[in-house]
Amino acid sequence: MAGFDDNGFPRIIKSQGNRGGGTGGPRAPELPEIDPEQAGKMALLGVIAALLLWGAWSSYFQVATDEEAVVLRFGRFLSTEGPGPHLKIPFGVDEVYLVPSKRQMKMEFGFRTTKAQQRSAYRRGNTGKSESIMLTGDLNVVDLQWVVQYSIRDPKAYLFHAREIDLVIRDLSEALLRLVVGDVGVNYVLTAGRQAIVGQVKGQLSKAVVLYDLGIAIDQVIIQDVNPPEAVKQSFNEVNEAQQEREEAINMAKKAYNNAVPRARGSAQQMISQAEGYALERINKSQGDVANFVAMQSAYSKSRSVTRARLHLEMLQDVLPKVKQKWVVSGAKGGVLKHMDLRGAAR
């Protein structure tokens, strides 16, 4: 019998196995004894090692070339760090926020880019349609998709001067574009007014982000696409085609007018100039003839016989070279007494 020990508890008999050739059950494994003091030291060393690793890991941060780091100490702004490796106080004392200040950011309205590659893919959901449908000043509706490109100028202001700053920028852009489009007609938006609308929206949006001190600068506002709503797009296109045909007909008429009228005006001016020149020529010739006659009359009055002989000789000098047969006749009272044939002498 096993019996009892000194305290009155049943005595436990451990089996010795088959040792010494005896018979019995399998031998139970013996558990190593653990020193509580040593176990506590090991646990403490493990905790210290974990704290050291955490401290080493949380005391280092890296800033990329297109970023700036905003460092907070106990939640208060401390500094702004540029690209490169940096150290900070670990265990959450210093917090670091990385801001892509050297990168151009963009917001899309009315659509979303799903794949930005050589052939980009876009999608439009209910949110995009609600952004792009807007009312014009003549109570028409347009479907306008646009992009706002901006860059971060002040990382601290960008992080802390507005809650949900992306939503603020989006709401500002949408409100200002709706304001500008609501002051003009639909034809102006769809045709010649796009650049003017873009310039006006960019100017007002730039003033707004400076006023609210959002820490950003508006680089570009781009109207991606503008169309009438799908429900009336076909009818609107037909109206536009009719207007284009009308403009084409007007331009052709203006072209014909510009070709015909200047030519007629030129011909009329040429005829007027020719008539004026002819009139001036006749006047000058008449005045010259009158002056010549007056001079001859004055000379004749001074010496009648000499002037008469001179005029007679000048007339003969002008007429005789044109006469083919020449006769010299001498006689009295028209009677032919003597004549001389000058044809041979002329030759």
KALINCOR-V795226 format. One record per helix or strand of 3 or more residues. SS is the DSSP state (2 for helix, 1 for strand). FROM is the first residue (numbers start at 1). TO is the last residue. If there is no record, write none. Layout:
BEGIN
ss->SS from->FROM to->TO
ss->SS from->FROM to->TO
END
This chain:
BEGIN
ss->2 from->19 to->21
ss->2 from->36 to->58
ss->1 from->60 to->63
ss->1 from->68 to->73
ss->1 from->76 to->81
ss->1 from->84 to->87
ss->1 from->94 to->99
ss->1 from->104 to->109
ss->1 from->112 to->115
ss->1 from->121 to->123
ss->2 from->126 to->132
ss->1 from->133 to->135
ss->1 from->141 to->152
ss->2 from->155 to->160
ss->2 from->165 to->181
ss->2 from->186 to->190
ss->2 from->194 to->211
ss->1 from->216 to->228
ss->2 from->230 to->302
ss->2 from->304 to->322
ss->1 from->327 to->330
ss->1 from->338 to->341
ss->2 from->343 to->346
END
